């Protein structure tokens, strides 16, 4: 994975977390919820600001607590730092890649954080959700193309030639069949039969 791909993947993960936090603001009746996509040059370490308003400090604390709970439960993500919970007029949850600002309405108007970040691109949660879905669909399509390309490359690659293993010595040496000739029996030590002696002719003596 290249550095560009890793950054893109991290940014998508940040978008998922921001969208989950924005959904909490909607569920808890946060008012005028906005997401500011910060300029990379101006943003420092964060990529997004999530800004919402509450009508009273109890609602502001409830929104902040629920964002912490949901991100921890669903994603295993904890805020790097939390500020302003005790007063409840401006609660800041710092998740490094994005920062959540929960204001009381009058405090938000006073600080006007959207005006201070003129270079940021403001979007509604609905617009942000549509962009996130498009980004996820593009990433899925790219992953499928990459996997398909690897499969085609593997199919086209020449198969390695099989190298014959050296045969066992016994199998390598050809056996020569030798016809067995019956061994001659030795006659040593055995008596040789004698021929019968010829009989002498008997003649009458005169």
Secondary structure, 3 states (H helix, E strand, C coil): CCHHHHHHHHHHHHHHHHHHHHHHHHHCCCEEEEEEECCHHHHCCCCEEEEEEECCHHHHHHHHHHHHHHHHHHHCCCCCEEECCCCCCEEEEECCCEEEEEEEHHHHHHHCHHHHCCCCEEECHHHHHHHHHHHHHHHHHHHHHHHHHHHHHHHHCCCCCCCCCCCCHHHHCCCCCCCCCCCCCCCCCCCCCCCCCCCCCCCCCC
